[in-house]
Amino acid sequence: MAVDIEALKAAIFDLVASTHGKKNLKPMDITKDMIARFGEDNCGKIDVKRALRELIDAGTLTYMYAGGSYITLPEPRSEAVDEG
């Protein structure tokens, strides 16, 4: 039985949030962790890739480049106030 995509997305977000500012996670690091967490029979590379794509498309996570590609939380946006 494959893992539910929403459960996988929640687990990925929790992993990235827990390491934010401490460790940069590559997509393969996340894939290995999710396969170890849910088991090879329940979670594969394609499942993790799909969940990552959905999280990135929704703006929940983002890619960062610092000598390599990493998955991280998006930078907080400061809202510009028009005082003119």
C-alpha positions in Angstrom: 0.0 0.0 0.0 1.5 3.3 -1.1 1.8 6.2 1.4 -0.9 8.9 1.1 0.5 11.9 -0.8 -0.8 14.3 1.9 1.0 12.4 4.7 4.2 12.3 2.6 4.0 16.1 2.0 3.5 16.7 5.7 6.5 14.5 6.6 8.7 16.3 4.0 7.6 19.7 5.3 8.3 18.7 8.9 11.8 17.4 8.0 12.7 20.5 6.1 11.3 22.8 8.8 13.1 20.9 11.6 16.5 21.3 9.8 15.9 24.9 8.6 18.9 27.0 9.4 20.9 24.0 10.7 21.4 21.8 7.7 20.8 22.2 3.9 18.9 19.2 2.5 19.4 18.0 -1.0 16.4 16.4 -2.8 18.1 13.0 -2.5 18.6 13.5 1.3 14.8 14.0 1.6 14.1 11.0 -0.7 16.3 8.7 1.4 14.8 9.9 4.6 11.2 9.4 3.4 11.9 5.9 2.0 13.5 5.0 5.4 10.6 6.4 7.3 7.7 4.9 5.2 9.5 1.8 3.8 10.6 0.9 0.3 7.3 -0.9 -0.3 5.2 2.1 0.6 7.3 5.0 -0.7 9.5 5.4 -3.8 11.6 8.1 -5.5 8.7 9.0 -7.8 6.3 9.5 -4.8 8.8 11.8 -3.1 9.5 13.7 -6.3 5.8 14.2 -6.9 5.3 15.4 -3.3 8.2 17.8 -3.5 6.9 19.2 -6.8 3.5 19.9 -5.3 5.1 21.6 -2.2 7.3 23.8 -4.4 4.5 24.6 -6.8 2.3 25.7 -3.9 5.1 27.9 -2.5 5.4 25.9 0.7 9.0 24.9 0.0 11.5 26.4 -2.5 14.8 25.5 -4.1 17.9 27.3 -3.0 21.3 27.3 -4.7 24.4 27.5 -2.5 27.1 25.5 -4.3 24.4 22.9 -5.0 20.6 22.6 -5.1 18.8 22.4 -1.8 15.2 22.4 -0.6 14.3 25.0 2.0 11.6 27.1 3.4 10.8 30.2 1.4 12.2 33.5 2.7 9.6 35.6 4.4 8.4 38.4 2.3 8.2 41.9 3.6 5.1 43.7 2.5 5.9 47.1 1.0 3.6 49.8 2.3 2.8 52.6 -0.1 2.9 55.8 1.9 2.6 58.1 -1.2 
